Amino acid sequence: MSNAPPQHAPLVQFAVQDDCLQIGGMALTRLAQRVGSTPFYAYDREKISARIASLRRHLPQGVLLHYAMKANPMPALVQHVAGLVDGLDVASKGEMRVALDTAVPPDKISFAGPGKREHELRSAIAAGVMLNVESAQELETVAQLGMSLGITPRVALRVNPDFELKSSGMKMGGGPKPFGIDAECVPDVLKRLAALELDFTGFHIFSGSQNLHAAALQEAHERTVQLAIRLADHAPGPVRLLNIGGGFGVPYFPGEQALNLAAIGENLQRLVPEVQRHLPGARIALELGRYIVAEAGIYVCRVLERKISRGQVFLITDGGLHHHLAASGNLGQVIRKNYPVVIGNKVRGAEREVVSVVGPLCTPLDILADRLPLAKAAAGDLVVVLQSGAYGLTASPVAFLSHPAPVEVLV
Ligand SMILES: *Cc1c(COP(=O)(O)O)cnc(C)c1O
């Protein structure tokens, strides 16, 4: 038995040529010239397409694939994804505007999230977007707004399930939650729904994010389907759509392994006929964010200075937590762990050393890598944070310390 510390999953999604990372069909050094400034995010459209193709191969034919835009709402990227998926899920009016600019028809766009404002609901109803209703009060507001607009709103009920998704990075359901309507209250809300001028389409049940355990996701899918079948007995009409959420994880940290997609697909293959038997005509939809885009994106910053403090080497870069909060460990991590990081123009490098990569912010939280073995780097070299296509820029406090925002490119 070796006591070697766990390693990051090997770098496989991007080719390396002459020791330089390749992205979007070109060397990273050339892309940096093309972009013209650092830091920047780059998203590889071909990798996104390949990921969606892999999902299509593993998922049963009848299962709809939606993209949850909050993972990465860059308009050009959303346009690209829109052509490859069956629908878009938005969580604000801003995201809805981007979604409505794509060719995805409004009835394939759903709007979830607690605390939707009246102006957001009114826009969504006018657009013909489906509302995932998060509370009994929201249901009343939607019905009133529909009446005042002379439009019958399309609604699904978001259910806070009576179970949790095990081993999930972030739990979105089970126990007391601000999301959705508690499963035990749903029958009463459905009774009320029947009395209102609303077009009931089905249920939305999302239990958690960043899950790498196929068995946990299989169990959640199974319990989600069982819950929907039970609740459907109380529905005012047939369930047409059962949105079972997203939450497929990607490996970020040492020791983590890619999700077993085949196992999840096989389990869904078994659940599709079960849904057909109990809820004839209902379609299952998955709404994935992270899994579709995370591995296709990188964050690139430049080394400004190699500095030694009391024997420890620091690479001080022009990028940091203000652009990439998740990589700094400050977005939901309990114990800080390193994202996979490489020196993009010296991936293997002639010499290697253990370094800490930090940003220009005056806070000890501004760390992109903590004592990680990397190729020996100098000022001008490019630091690349991998697995950065999801919950990157728009999940970061860009205004913190008033540095300029990074560029984003789709290549
Ligand atoms: C964030 C979110 C998703 C996407 O979650 P991922 O873990 O990125 O797949 C899906 N549905 C809803 C309602 C969300 O809020």
The ligand as a Gaussian input file, in Angstrom:
#p B3LYP/6-31G(d) Opt

LIG

0 1
 C      -28.609000      25.073000     -10.605000
 C      -29.748000      24.316000     -11.061000
 C      -29.587000      23.254000     -11.951000
 C      -28.264000      22.808000     -12.489000
 O      -27.533000      22.130000     -11.546000
 P      -26.153000      21.427000     -11.982000
 O      -25.673000      20.862000     -10.694000
 O      -25.264000      22.491000     -12.525000
 O      -26.477000      20.390000     -12.985000
 C      -30.717000      22.580000     -12.348000
 N      -31.938000      22.944000     -11.918000
 C      -32.129000      23.963000     -11.058000
 C      -33.487000      24.302000     -10.623000
 C      -31.047000      24.678000     -10.597000
 O      -31.249000      25.662000      -9.732000

